Amino acid sequence: MFFIHNLQELTEQWGEFEVSERTICMEELVTANSEGTLLEVFGSGTAAVVTPVGAIHYQGRKVELPTPADGLAIRWVSVILWGHNSVWQER
């Protein structure tokens, strides 16, 4: 039976990314976004919810963030809710 304990573990199993967990500041996020190196921002919780974040209000302005249709948030939802892990491993 397929069972994943957390999103980091799932991402590591895909073998497509270097996975790390760390604190970042808003300036780092805004800079990465403006340089085009920010791929995606998402929020997650304990009830199998993974939600893309499309914008953040910061210092009086709205910062639009990328939300790719085939991004990690959508991939995780597919695995968590429907068990479609093999679909993503074949990519």
HTML snippet that shows the backbone in 3Dmol.js (N, CA, C, O; Angstrom):
<script src="https://3Dmol.org/build/3Dmol-min.js"></script>
<div id="view" style="width:600px;height:400px;position:relative"></div>
<script>
const pdb = `
ATOM      1  N   MET A   1       0.844  -1.188   0.000  1.00  0.00           N
ATOM      2  CA  MET A   1       0.000   0.000   0.000  1.00  0.00           C
ATOM      3  C   MET A   1       0.884   1.243   0.000  1.00  0.00           C
ATOM      4  O   MET A   1       1.889   1.302   0.707  1.00  0.00           O
ATOM      5  N   PHE A   2       0.503   2.221  -0.789  1.00  0.00           N
ATOM      6  CA  PHE A   2       1.246   3.465  -0.917  1.00  0.00           C
ATOM      7  C   PHE A   2       0.871   4.405   0.218  1.00  0.00           C
ATOM      8  O   PHE A   2      -0.303   4.728   0.400  1.00  0.00           O
ATOM      9  N   PHE A   3       1.880   4.850   0.994  1.00  0.00           N
ATOM     10  CA  PHE A   3       1.610   5.781   2.085  1.00  0.00           C
ATOM     11  C   PHE A   3       2.789   6.723   2.250  1.00  0.00           C
ATOM     12  O   PHE A   3       3.935   6.283   2.340  1.00  0.00           O
ATOM     13  N   ILE A   4       2.515   7.993   2.289  1.00  0.00           N
ATOM     14  CA  ILE A   4       3.539   9.020   2.454  1.00  0.00           C
ATOM     15  C   ILE A   4       3.263   9.763   3.755  1.00  0.00           C
ATOM     16  O   ILE A   4       2.115  10.102   4.042  1.00  0.00           O
ATOM     17  N   HIS A   5       4.298  10.018   4.538  1.00  0.00           N
ATOM     18  CA  HIS A   5       4.133  10.715   5.803  1.00  0.00           C
ATOM     19  C   HIS A   5       4.044  12.223   5.659  1.00  0.00           C
ATOM     20  O   HIS A   5       3.348  12.875   6.437  1.00  0.00           O
ATOM     21  N   ASN A   6       4.737  12.790   4.677  1.00  0.00           N
ATOM     22  CA  ASN A   6       4.694  14.238   4.508  1.00  0.00           C
ATOM     23  C   ASN A   6       5.119  14.615   3.095  1.00  0.00           C
ATOM     24  O   ASN A   6       5.604  13.773   2.339  1.00  0.00           O
ATOM     25  N   LEU A   7       4.935  15.879   2.744  1.00  0.00           N
ATOM     26  CA  LEU A   7       5.231  16.347   1.395  1.00  0.00           C
ATOM     27  C   LEU A   7       6.717  16.285   1.079  1.00  0.00           C
ATOM     28  O   LEU A   7       7.098  16.022  -0.062  1.00  0.00           O
ATOM     29  N   GLN A   8       7.558  16.523   2.074  1.00  0.00           N
ATOM     30  CA  GLN A   8       8.999  16.447   1.847  1.00  0.00           C
ATOM     31  C   GLN A   8       9.403  15.031   1.460  1.00  0.00           C
ATOM     32  O   GLN A   8      10.197  14.843   0.538  1.00  0.00           O
ATOM     33  N   GLU A   9       8.871  14.045   2.148  1.00  0.00           N
ATOM     34  CA  GLU A   9       9.177  12.647   1.846  1.00  0.00           C
ATOM     35  C   GLU A   9       8.722  12.297   0.429  1.00  0.00           C
ATOM     36  O   GLU A   9       9.444  11.623  -0.306  1.00  0.00           O
ATOM     37  N   LEU A  10       7.539  12.747   0.049  1.00  0.00           N
ATOM     38  CA  LEU A  10       7.016  12.475  -1.284  1.00  0.00           C
ATOM     39  C   LEU A  10       7.922  13.091  -2.347  1.00  0.00           C
ATOM     40  O   LEU A  10       8.258  12.435  -3.333  1.00  0.00           O
ATOM     41  N   THR A  11       8.312  14.327  -2.151  1.00  0.00           N
ATOM     42  CA  THR A  11       9.163  15.010  -3.110  1.00  0.00           C
ATOM     43  C   THR A  11      10.513  14.315  -3.238  1.00  0.00           C
ATOM     44  O   THR A  11      11.033  14.178  -4.346  1.00  0.00           O
ATOM     45  N   GLU A  12      11.080  13.879  -2.133  1.00  0.00           N
ATOM     46  CA  GLU A  12      12.347  13.154  -2.173  1.00  0.00           C
ATOM     47  C   GLU A  12      12.216  11.859  -2.978  1.00  0.00           C
ATOM     48  O   GLU A  12      13.141  11.488  -3.701  1.00  0.00           O
ATOM     49  N   GLN A  13      11.081  11.171  -2.861  1.00  0.00           N
ATOM     50  CA  GLN A  13      10.866   9.928  -3.598  1.00  0.00           C
ATOM     51  C   GLN A  13      10.801  10.164  -5.099  1.00  0.00           C
ATOM     52  O   GLN A  13      11.181   9.283  -5.870  1.00  0.00           O
ATOM     53  N   TRP A  14      10.329  11.328  -5.534  1.00  0.00           N
ATOM     54  CA  TRP A  14      10.272  11.632  -6.971  1.00  0.00           C
ATOM     55  C   TRP A  14      11.674  11.751  -7.554  1.00  0.00           C
ATOM     56  O   TRP A  14      11.876  11.470  -8.736  1.00  0.00           O
ATOM     57  N   GLY A  15      12.645  12.163  -6.742  1.00  0.00           N
ATOM     58  CA  GLY A  15      14.017  12.278  -7.204  1.00  0.00           C
ATOM     59  C   GLY A  15      14.270  13.396  -8.208  1.00  0.00           C
ATOM     60  O   GLY A  15      15.295  13.382  -8.889  1.00  0.00           O
ATOM     61  N   GLU A  16      13.379  14.347  -8.313  1.00  0.00           N
ATOM     62  CA  GLU A  16      13.525  15.446  -9.278  1.00  0.00           C
ATOM     63  C   GLU A  16      14.126  16.708  -8.674  1.00  0.00           C
ATOM     64  O   GLU A  16      14.584  17.586  -9.405  1.00  0.00           O
ATOM     65  N   PHE A  17      14.129  16.806  -7.343  1.00  0.00           N
ATOM     66  CA  PHE A  17      14.489  18.046  -6.681  1.00  0.00           C
ATOM     67  C   PHE A  17      15.440  17.791  -5.527  1.00  0.00           C
ATOM     68  O   PHE A  17      15.458  16.711  -4.937  1.00  0.00           O
ATOM     69  N   GLU A  18      16.229  18.807  -5.222  1.00  0.00           N
ATOM     70  CA  GLU A  18      16.971  18.808  -3.975  1.00  0.00           C
ATOM     71  C   GLU A  18      16.015  19.367  -2.929  1.00  0.00           C
ATOM     72  O   GLU A  18      15.540  20.494  -3.069  1.00  0.00           O
ATOM     73  N   VAL A  19      15.730  18.607  -1.901  1.00  0.00           N
ATOM     74  CA  VAL A  19      14.726  18.981  -0.907  1.00  0.00           C
ATOM     75  C   VAL A  19      15.406  19.516   0.344  1.00  0.00           C
ATOM     76  O   VAL A  19      16.326  18.896   0.877  1.00  0.00           O
ATOM     77  N   SER A  20      14.946  20.671   0.805  1.00  0.00           N
ATOM     78  CA  SER A  20      15.431  21.216   2.065  1.00  0.00           C
ATOM     79  C   SER A  20      14.297  21.965   2.740  1.00  0.00           C
ATOM     80  O   SER A  20      13.337  22.382   2.092  1.00  0.00           O
ATOM     81  N   GLU A  21      14.419  22.127   4.024  1.00  0.00           N
ATOM     82  CA  GLU A  21      13.431  22.885   4.786  1.00  0.00           C
ATOM     83  C   GLU A  21      14.184  23.969   5.541  1.00  0.00           C
ATOM     84  O   GLU A  21      15.108  23.683   6.303  1.00  0.00           O
ATOM     85  N   ARG A  22      13.779  25.221   5.323  1.00  0.00           N
ATOM     86  CA  ARG A  22      14.440  26.329   6.004  1.00  0.00           C
ATOM     87  C   ARG A  22      13.510  27.531   6.023  1.00  0.00           C
ATOM     88  O   ARG A  22      12.523  27.590   5.289  1.00  0.00           O
ATOM     89  N   THR A  23      13.842  28.472   6.864  1.00  0.00           N
ATOM     90  CA  THR A  23      13.093  29.725   6.944  1.00  0.00           C
ATOM     91  C   THR A  23      13.639  30.692   5.898  1.00  0.00           C
ATOM     92  O   THR A  23      14.852  30.814   5.729  1.00  0.00           O
ATOM     93  N   ILE A  24      12.742  31.373   5.202  1.00  0.00           N
ATOM     94  CA  ILE A  24      13.168  32.417   4.271  1.00  0.00           C
ATOM     95  C   ILE A  24      12.480  33.719   4.669  1.00  0.00           C
ATOM     96  O   ILE A  24      11.421  33.702   5.296  1.00  0.00           O
ATOM     97  N   CYS A  25      13.080  34.837   4.304  1.00  0.00           N
ATOM     98  CA  CYS A  25      12.473  36.130   4.598  1.00  0.00           C
ATOM     99  C   CYS A  25      11.707  36.611   3.362  1.00  0.00           C
ATOM    100  O   CYS A  25      11.912  36.106   2.258  1.00  0.00           O
ATOM    101  N   MET A  26      10.833  37.579   3.561  1.00  0.00           N
ATOM    102  CA  MET A  26      10.029  38.093   2.452  1.00  0.00           C
ATOM    103  C   MET A  26      10.896  38.703   1.358  1.00  0.00           C
ATOM    104  O   MET A  26      10.583  38.561   0.176  1.00  0.00           O
ATOM    105  N   GLU A  27      11.966  39.371   1.725  1.00  0.00           N
ATOM    106  CA  GLU A  27      12.838  39.969   0.701  1.00  0.00           C
ATOM    107  C   GLU A  27      13.423  38.893  -0.217  1.00  0.00           C
ATOM    108  O   GLU A  27      13.534  39.101  -1.425  1.00  0.00           O
ATOM    109  N   GLU A  28      13.794  37.749   0.352  1.00  0.00           N
ATOM    110  CA  GLU A  28      14.322  36.654  -0.462  1.00  0.00           C
ATOM    111  C   GLU A  28      13.261  36.151  -1.434  1.00  0.00           C
ATOM    112  O   GLU A  28      13.552  35.904  -2.605  1.00  0.00           O
ATOM    113  N   LEU A  29      12.041  36.000  -0.950  1.00  0.00           N
ATOM    114  CA  LEU A  29      10.938  35.543  -1.794  1.00  0.00           C
ATOM    115  C   LEU A  29      10.653  36.547  -2.913  1.00  0.00           C
ATOM    116  O   LEU A  29      10.513  36.162  -4.074  1.00  0.00           O
ATOM    117  N   VAL A  30      10.566  37.838  -2.562  1.00  0.00           N
ATOM    118  CA  VAL A  30      10.287  38.883  -3.546  1.00  0.00           C
ATOM    119  C   VAL A  30      11.413  38.960  -4.582  1.00  0.00           C
ATOM    120  O   VAL A  30      11.142  39.112  -5.773  1.00  0.00           O
ATOM    121  N   THR A  31      12.648  38.859  -4.151  1.00  0.00           N
ATOM    122  CA  THR A  31      13.788  38.904  -5.068  1.00  0.00           C
ATOM    123  C   THR A  31      13.770  37.712  -6.024  1.00  0.00           C
ATOM    124  O   THR A  31      13.926  37.879  -7.234  1.00  0.00           O
ATOM    125  N   ALA A  32      13.582  36.525  -5.486  1.00  0.00           N
ATOM    126  CA  ALA A  32      13.521  35.326  -6.335  1.00  0.00           C
ATOM    127  C   ALA A  32      12.380  35.437  -7.344  1.00  0.00           C
ATOM    128  O   ALA A  32      12.529  35.037  -8.499  1.00  0.00           O
ATOM    129  N   ASN A  33      11.254  35.972  -6.914  1.00  0.00           N
ATOM    130  CA  ASN A  33      10.123  36.144  -7.813  1.00  0.00           C
ATOM    131  C   ASN A  33      10.468  37.126  -8.937  1.00  0.00           C
ATOM    132  O   ASN A  33      10.190  36.850 -10.104  1.00  0.00           O
ATOM    133  N   SER A  34      11.063  38.254  -8.597  1.00  0.00           N
ATOM    134  CA  SER A  34      11.390  39.260  -9.614  1.00  0.00           C
ATOM    135  C   SER A  34      12.490  38.778 -10.558  1.00  0.00           C
ATOM    136  O   SER A  34      12.533  39.202 -11.713  1.00  0.00           O
ATOM    137  N   GLU A  35      13.375  37.907 -10.094  1.00  0.00           N
ATOM    138  CA  GLU A  35      14.441  37.358 -10.939  1.00  0.00           C
ATOM    139  C   GLU A  35      13.982  36.159 -11.763  1.00  0.00           C
ATOM    140  O   GLU A  35      14.715  35.673 -12.624  1.00  0.00           O
ATOM    141  N   GLY A  36      12.751  35.679 -11.493  1.00  0.00           N
ATOM    142  CA  GLY A  36      12.225  34.542 -12.235  1.00  0.00           C
ATOM    143  C   GLY A  36      12.707  33.191 -11.760  1.00  0.00           C
ATOM    144  O   GLY A  36      12.514  32.187 -12.445  1.00  0.00           O
ATOM    145  N   THR A  37      13.337  33.152 -10.586  1.00  0.00           N
ATOM    146  CA  THR A  37      13.822  31.873 -10.059  1.00  0.00           C
ATOM    147  C   THR A  37      12.848  31.212  -9.087  1.00  0.00           C
ATOM    148  O   THR A  37      13.058  30.069  -8.681  1.00  0.00           O
ATOM    149  N   LEU A  38      11.789  31.921  -8.713  1.00  0.00           N
ATOM    150  CA  LEU A  38      10.758  31.353  -7.843  1.00  0.00           C
ATOM    151  C   LEU A  38       9.798  30.546  -8.714  1.00  0.00           C
ATOM    152  O   LEU A  38       9.175  31.093  -9.624  1.00  0.00           O
ATOM    153  N   LEU A  39       9.679  29.274  -8.444  1.00  0.00           N
ATOM    154  CA  LEU A  39       8.827  28.411  -9.262  1.00  0.00           C
ATOM    155  C   LEU A  39       7.399  28.340  -8.763  1.00  0.00           C
ATOM    156  O   LEU A  39       6.457  28.304  -9.555  1.00  0.00           O
ATOM    157  N   GLU A  40       7.233  28.320  -7.415  1.00  0.00           N
ATOM    158  CA  GLU A  40       5.895  28.096  -6.873  1.00  0.00           C
ATOM    159  C   GLU A  40       5.914  28.336  -5.371  1.00  0.00           C
ATOM    160  O   GLU A  40       6.926  28.112  -4.706  1.00  0.00           O
ATOM    161  N   VAL A  41       4.783  28.793  -4.847  1.00  0.00           N
ATOM    162  CA  VAL A  41       4.583  28.937  -3.409  1.00  0.00           C
ATOM    163  C   VAL A  41       3.279  28.223  -3.081  1.00  0.00           C
ATOM    164  O   VAL A  41       2.295  28.349  -3.809  1.00  0.00           O
ATOM    165  N   PHE A  42       3.274  27.478  -1.988  1.00  0.00           N
ATOM    166  CA  PHE A  42       2.066  26.772  -1.593  1.00  0.00           C
ATOM    167  C   PHE A  42       1.961  26.739  -0.081  1.00  0.00           C
ATOM    168  O   PHE A  42       2.940  26.959   0.633  1.00  0.00           O
ATOM    169  N   GLY A  43       0.764  26.462   0.391  1.00  0.00           N
ATOM    170  CA  GLY A  43       0.525  26.236   1.807  1.00  0.00           C
ATOM    171  C   GLY A  43       0.015  24.820   1.985  1.00  0.00           C
ATOM    172  O   GLY A  43      -0.637  24.277   1.093  1.00  0.00           O
ATOM    173  N   SER A  44       0.306  24.218   3.128  1.00  0.00           N
ATOM    174  CA  SER A  44      -0.194  22.870   3.386  1.00  0.00           C
ATOM    175  C   SER A  44      -0.630  22.763   4.834  1.00  0.00           C
ATOM    176  O   SER A  44      -0.215  23.541   5.693  1.00  0.00           O
ATOM    177  N   GLY A  45      -1.473  21.785   5.075  1.00  0.00           N
ATOM    178  CA  GLY A  45      -1.985  21.583   6.426  1.00  0.00           C
ATOM    179  C   GLY A  45      -2.058  20.110   6.756  1.00  0.00           C
ATOM    180  O   GLY A  45      -1.526  19.270   6.031  1.00  0.00           O
ATOM    181  N   THR A  46      -2.719  19.804   7.850  1.00  0.00           N
ATOM    182  CA  THR A  46      -2.771  18.422   8.327  1.00  0.00           C
ATOM    183  C   THR A  46      -3.939  17.630   7.750  1.00  0.00           C
ATOM    184  O   THR A  46      -4.040  16.427   7.996  1.00  0.00           O
ATOM    185  N   ALA A  47      -4.810  18.263   7.003  1.00  0.00           N
ATOM    186  CA  ALA A  47      -5.997  17.579   6.474  1.00  0.00           C
ATOM    187  C   ALA A  47      -5.865  17.308   4.980  1.00  0.00           C
ATOM    188  O   ALA A  47      -6.839  17.432   4.238  1.00  0.00           O
ATOM    189  N   ALA A  48      -4.673  16.940   4.538  1.00  0.00           N
ATOM    190  CA  ALA A  48      -4.403  16.626   3.130  1.00  0.00           C
ATOM    191  C   ALA A  48      -4.734  17.791   2.211  1.00  0.00           C
ATOM    192  O   ALA A  48      -5.190  17.591   1.085  1.00  0.00           O
ATOM    193  N   VAL A  49      -4.506  18.998   2.686  1.00  0.00           N
ATOM    194  CA  VAL A  49      -4.766  20.186   1.884  1.00  0.00           C
ATOM    195  C   VAL A  49      -3.433  20.774   1.432  1.00  0.00           C
ATOM    196  O   VAL A  49      -2.540  21.017   2.244  1.00  0.00           O
ATOM    197  N   VAL A  50      -3.312  20.996   0.141  1.00  0.00           N
ATOM    198  CA  VAL A  50      -2.162  21.675  -0.440  1.00  0.00           C
ATOM    199  C   VAL A  50      -2.738  22.743  -1.355  1.00  0.00           C
ATOM    200  O   VAL A  50      -3.453  22.428  -2.307  1.00  0.00           O
ATOM    201  N   THR A  51      -2.432  24.003  -1.074  1.00  0.00           N
ATOM    202  CA  THR A  51      -3.048  25.105  -1.804  1.00  0.00           C
ATOM    203  C   THR A  51      -1.996  26.025  -2.407  1.00  0.00           C
ATOM    204  O   THR A  51      -1.138  26.542  -1.692  1.00  0.00           O
ATOM    205  N   PRO A  52      -2.059  26.232  -3.734  1.00  0.00           N
ATOM    206  CA  PRO A  52      -1.140  27.193  -4.359  1.00  0.00           C
ATOM    207  C   PRO A  52      -1.419  28.607  -3.840  1.00  0.00           C
ATOM    208  O   PRO A  52      -2.563  28.957  -3.551  1.00  0.00           O
ATOM    209  N   VAL A  53      -0.361  29.412  -3.727  1.00  0.00           N
ATOM    210  CA  VAL A  53      -0.492  30.813  -3.317  1.00  0.00           C
ATOM    211  C   VAL A  53      -0.204  31.663  -4.555  1.00  0.00           C
ATOM    212  O   VAL A  53       0.904  31.627  -5.089  1.00  0.00           O
ATOM    213  N   GLY A  54      -1.195  32.425  -5.011  1.00  0.00           N
ATOM    214  CA  GLY A  54      -1.058  33.210  -6.227  1.00  0.00           C
ATOM    215  C   GLY A  54      -0.578  34.627  -6.013  1.00  0.00           C
ATOM    216  O   GLY A  54      -0.122  35.269  -6.960  1.00  0.00           O
ATOM    217  N   ALA A  55      -0.668  35.132  -4.797  1.00  0.00           N
ATOM    218  CA  ALA A  55      -0.220  36.497  -4.517  1.00  0.00           C
ATOM    219  C   ALA A  55      -0.040  36.680  -3.017  1.00  0.00           C
ATOM    220  O   ALA A  55      -0.672  36.004  -2.206  1.00  0.00           O
ATOM    221  N   ILE A  56       0.842  37.615  -2.674  1.00  0.00           N
ATOM    222  CA  ILE A  56       1.073  37.989  -1.285  1.00  0.00           C
ATOM    223  C   ILE A  56       1.103  39.509  -1.224  1.00  0.00           C
ATOM    224  O   ILE A  56       1.733  40.156  -2.060  1.00  0.00           O
ATOM    225  N   HIS A  57       0.433  40.068  -0.251  1.00  0.00           N
ATOM    226  CA  HIS A  57       0.510  41.515  -0.027  1.00  0.00           C
ATOM    227  C   HIS A  57       1.699  41.774   0.897  1.00  0.00           C
ATOM    228  O   HIS A  57       1.777  41.222   1.995  1.00  0.00           O
ATOM    229  N   TYR A  58       2.621  42.617   0.440  1.00  0.00           N
ATOM    230  CA  TYR A  58       3.839  42.875   1.194  1.00  0.00           C
ATOM    231  C   TYR A  58       4.237  44.338   1.016  1.00  0.00           C
ATOM    232  O   TYR A  58       4.360  44.825  -0.108  1.00  0.00           O
ATOM    233  N   GLN A  59       4.429  45.014   2.105  1.00  0.00           N
ATOM    234  CA  GLN A  59       4.827  46.417   2.134  1.00  0.00           C
ATOM    235  C   GLN A  59       3.952  47.288   1.230  1.00  0.00           C
ATOM    236  O   GLN A  59       4.446  48.108   0.456  1.00  0.00           O
ATOM    237  N   GLY A  60       2.650  47.087   1.353  1.00  0.00           N
ATOM    238  CA  GLY A  60       1.694  47.912   0.645  1.00  0.00           C
ATOM    239  C   GLY A  60       1.493  47.587  -0.819  1.00  0.00           C
ATOM    240  O   GLY A  60       0.822  48.330  -1.536  1.00  0.00           O
ATOM    241  N   ARG A  61       2.070  46.481  -1.272  1.00  0.00           N
ATOM    242  CA  ARG A  61       1.863  46.121  -2.674  1.00  0.00           C
ATOM    243  C   ARG A  61       1.542  44.637  -2.803  1.00  0.00           C
ATOM    244  O   ARG A  61       1.880  43.822  -1.945  1.00  0.00           O
ATOM    245  N   LYS A  62       0.888  44.326  -3.892  1.00  0.00           N
ATOM    246  CA  LYS A  62       0.520  42.944  -4.176  1.00  0.00           C
ATOM    247  C   LYS A  62       1.620  42.324  -5.034  1.00  0.00           C
ATOM    248  O   LYS A  62       1.926  42.824  -6.116  1.00  0.00           O
ATOM    249  N   VAL A  63       2.204  41.248  -4.554  1.00  0.00           N
ATOM    250  CA  VAL A  63       3.253  40.529  -5.277  1.00  0.00           C
ATOM    251  C   VAL A  63       2.611  39.286  -5.897  1.00  0.00           C
ATOM    252  O   VAL A  63       2.245  38.353  -5.182  1.00  0.00           O
ATOM    253  N   GLU A  64       2.476  39.272  -7.223  1.00  0.00           N
ATOM    254  CA  GLU A  64       1.922  38.118  -7.936  1.00  0.00           C
ATOM    255  C   GLU A  64       2.959  37.006  -7.961  1.00  0.00           C
ATOM    256  O   GLU A  64       4.135  37.262  -8.218  1.00  0.00           O
ATOM    257  N   LEU A  65       2.535  35.774  -7.698  1.00  0.00           N
ATOM    258  CA  LEU A  65       3.433  34.624  -7.639  1.00  0.00           C
ATOM    259  C   LEU A  65       3.040  33.596  -8.695  1.00  0.00           C
ATOM    260  O   LEU A  65       1.864  33.492  -9.043  1.00  0.00           O
ATOM    261  N   PRO A  66       3.999  32.841  -9.205  1.00  0.00           N
ATOM    262  CA  PRO A  66       3.661  31.831 -10.211  1.00  0.00           C
ATOM    263  C   PRO A  66       2.835  30.693  -9.616  1.00  0.00           C
ATOM    264  O   PRO A  66       3.100  30.233  -8.505  1.00  0.00           O
ATOM    265  N   THR A  67       1.840  30.252 -10.364  1.00  0.00           N
ATOM    266  CA  THR A  67       1.010  29.098  -9.972  1.00  0.00           C
ATOM    267  C   THR A  67       0.863  28.183 -11.187  1.00  0.00           C
ATOM    268  O   THR A  67      -0.182  28.183 -11.837  1.00  0.00           O
ATOM    269  N   PRO A  68       1.891  27.413 -11.496  1.00  0.00           N
ATOM    270  CA  PRO A  68       1.855  26.574 -12.695  1.00  0.00           C
ATOM    271  C   PRO A  68       0.790  25.480 -12.615  1.00  0.00           C
ATOM    272  O   PRO A  68       0.552  24.897 -11.558  1.00  0.00           O
ATOM    273  N   ALA A  69       0.158  25.220 -13.756  1.00  0.00           N
ATOM    274  CA  ALA A  69      -0.893  24.198 -13.818  1.00  0.00           C
ATOM    275  C   ALA A  69      -0.358  22.809 -13.496  1.00  0.00           C
ATOM    276  O   ALA A  69      -1.108  21.955 -13.022  1.00  0.00           O
ATOM    277  N   ASP A  70       0.921  22.569 -13.746  1.00  0.00           N
ATOM    278  CA  ASP A  70       1.516  21.264 -13.438  1.00  0.00           C
ATOM    279  C   ASP A  70       2.506  21.374 -12.281  1.00  0.00           C
ATOM    280  O   ASP A  70       3.454  20.594 -12.191  1.00  0.00           O
ATOM    281  N   GLY A  71       2.279  22.350 -11.394  1.00  0.00           N
ATOM    282  CA  GLY A  71       3.169  22.596 -10.268  1.00  0.00           C
ATOM    283  C   GLY A  71       3.094  21.521  -9.191  1.00  0.00           C
ATOM    284  O   GLY A  71       2.278  20.602  -9.252  1.00  0.00           O
ATOM    285  N   LEU A  72       3.970  21.667  -8.208  1.00  0.00           N
ATOM    286  CA  LEU A  72       4.034  20.690  -7.119  1.00  0.00           C
ATOM    287  C   LEU A  72       2.733  20.597  -6.339  1.00  0.00           C
ATOM    288  O   LEU A  72       2.322  19.501  -5.959  1.00  0.00           O
ATOM    289  N   ALA A  73       2.079  21.721  -6.093  1.00  0.00           N
ATOM    290  CA  ALA A  73       0.837  21.689  -5.318  1.00  0.00           C
ATOM    291  C   ALA A  73      -0.185  20.784  -5.992  1.00  0.00           C
ATOM    292  O   ALA A  73      -0.832  19.973  -5.329  1.00  0.00           O
ATOM    293  N   ILE A  74      -0.333  20.918  -7.298  1.00  0.00           N
ATOM    294  CA  ILE A  74      -1.293  20.085  -8.032  1.00  0.00           C
ATOM    295  C   ILE A  74      -0.845  18.630  -8.029  1.00  0.00           C
ATOM    296  O   ILE A  74      -1.673  17.727  -7.902  1.00  0.00           O
ATOM    297  N   ARG A  75       0.449  18.396  -8.167  1.00  0.00           N
ATOM    298  CA  ARG A  75       0.960  17.027  -8.139  1.00  0.00           C
ATOM    299  C   ARG A  75       0.686  16.370  -6.785  1.00  0.00           C
ATOM    300  O   ARG A  75       0.253  15.219  -6.721  1.00  0.00           O
ATOM    301  N   TRP A  76       0.946  17.119  -5.691  1.00  0.00           N
ATOM    302  CA  TRP A  76       0.710  16.549  -4.360  1.00  0.00           C
ATOM    303  C   TRP A  76      -0.755  16.236  -4.140  1.00  0.00           C
ATOM    304  O   TRP A  76      -1.085  15.196  -3.569  1.00  0.00           O
ATOM    305  N   VAL A  77      -1.641  17.116  -4.582  1.00  0.00           N
ATOM    306  CA  VAL A  77      -3.081  16.864  -4.428  1.00  0.00           C
ATOM    307  C   VAL A  77      -3.452  15.586  -5.168  1.00  0.00           C
ATOM    308  O   VAL A  77      -4.217  14.770  -4.653  1.00  0.00           O
ATOM    309  N   SER A  78      -2.920  15.407  -6.361  1.00  0.00           N
ATOM    310  CA  SER A  78      -3.207  14.208  -7.138  1.00  0.00           C
ATOM    311  C   SER A  78      -2.779  12.945  -6.397  1.00  0.00           C
ATOM    312  O   SER A  78      -3.495  11.944  -6.396  1.00  0.00           O
ATOM    313  N   VAL A  79      -1.617  12.999  -5.771  1.00  0.00           N
ATOM    314  CA  VAL A  79      -1.121  11.832  -5.030  1.00  0.00           C
ATOM    315  C   VAL A  79      -1.913  11.622  -3.748  1.00  0.00           C
ATOM    316  O   VAL A  79      -2.360  10.510  -3.468  1.00  0.00           O
ATOM    317  N   ILE A  80      -2.088  12.679  -2.971  1.00  0.00           N
ATOM    318  CA  ILE A  80      -2.726  12.560  -1.664  1.00  0.00           C
ATOM    319  C   ILE A  80      -4.193  12.155  -1.781  1.00  0.00           C
ATOM    320  O   ILE A  80      -4.649  11.259  -1.071  1.00  0.00           O
ATOM    321  N   LEU A  81      -4.926  12.807  -2.668  1.00  0.00           N
ATOM    322  CA  LEU A  81      -6.364  12.552  -2.754  1.00  0.00           C
ATOM    323  C   LEU A  81      -6.719  11.358  -3.613  1.00  0.00           C
ATOM    324  O   LEU A  81      -7.678  10.647  -3.313  1.00  0.00           O
ATOM    325  N   TRP A  82      -5.960  11.118  -4.688  1.00  0.00           N
ATOM    326  CA  TRP A  82      -6.357  10.074  -5.622  1.00  0.00           C
ATOM    327  C   TRP A  82      -5.334   8.963  -5.778  1.00  0.00           C
ATOM    328  O   TRP A  82      -5.575   8.012  -6.520  1.00  0.00           O
ATOM    329  N   GLY A  83      -4.194   9.058  -5.096  1.00  0.00           N
ATOM    330  CA  GLY A  83      -3.191   8.003  -5.159  1.00  0.00           C
ATOM    331  C   GLY A  83      -2.525   7.867  -6.516  1.00  0.00           C
ATOM    332  O   GLY A  83      -2.149   6.758  -6.894  1.00  0.00           O
ATOM    333  N   HIS A  84      -2.366   8.949  -7.261  1.00  0.00           N
ATOM    334  CA  HIS A  84      -1.815   8.904  -8.613  1.00  0.00           C
ATOM    335  C   HIS A  84      -0.307   9.074  -8.644  1.00  0.00           C
ATOM    336  O   HIS A  84       0.202   9.757  -9.532  1.00  0.00           O
ATOM    337  N   ASN A  85       0.409   8.498  -7.740  1.00  0.00           N
ATOM    338  CA  ASN A  85       1.857   8.684  -7.680  1.00  0.00           C
ATOM    339  C   ASN A  85       2.553   8.210  -8.943  1.00  0.00           C
ATOM    340  O   ASN A  85       3.503   8.855  -9.386  1.00  0.00           O
ATOM    341  N   SER A  86       2.123   7.116  -9.534  1.00  0.00           N
ATOM    342  CA  SER A  86       2.800   6.580 -10.716  1.00  0.00           C
ATOM    343  C   SER A  86       2.731   7.546 -11.893  1.00  0.00           C
ATOM    344  O   SER A  86       3.641   7.555 -12.722  1.00  0.00           O
ATOM    345  N   VAL A  87       1.704   8.339 -11.991  1.00  0.00           N
ATOM    346  CA  VAL A  87       1.571   9.313 -13.075  1.00  0.00           C
ATOM    347  C   VAL A  87       2.745  10.272 -13.051  1.00  0.00           C
ATOM    348  O   VAL A  87       3.291  10.604 -14.103  1.00  0.00           O
ATOM    349  N   TRP A  88       3.145  10.726 -11.867  1.00  0.00           N
ATOM    350  CA  TRP A  88       4.203  11.720 -11.762  1.00  0.00           C
ATOM    351  C   TRP A  88       5.578  11.083 -11.847  1.00  0.00           C
ATOM    352  O   TRP A  88       6.526  11.735 -12.286  1.00  0.00           O
ATOM    353  N   GLN A  89       5.709   9.855 -11.449  1.00  0.00           N
ATOM    354  CA  GLN A  89       7.012   9.207 -11.533  1.00  0.00           C
ATOM    355  C   GLN A  89       7.371   8.888 -12.976  1.00  0.00           C
ATOM    356  O   GLN A  89       8.550   8.709 -13.283  1.00  0.00           O
ATOM    357  N   GLU A  90       6.389   8.812 -13.876  1.00  0.00           N
ATOM    358  CA  GLU A  90       6.634   8.501 -15.274  1.00  0.00           C
ATOM    359  C   GLU A  90       7.066   9.732 -16.050  1.00  0.00           C
ATOM    360  O   GLU A  90       7.496   9.586 -17.194  1.00  0.00           O
ATOM    361  N   ARG A  91       6.978  10.942 -15.497  1.00  0.00           N
ATOM    362  CA  ARG A  91       7.292  12.160 -16.225  1.00  0.00           C
ATOM    363  C   ARG A  91       8.730  12.221 -16.624  1.00  0.00           C
ATOM    364  O   ARG A  91       9.156  13.192 -17.249  1.00  0.00           O
TER     365      ARG A  91
END
`;
const viewer = $3Dmol.createViewer("view");
viewer.addModel(pdb, "pdb");
viewer.setStyle({}, {cartoon: {color: "spectrum"}});
viewer.zoomTo();
viewer.render();
</script>
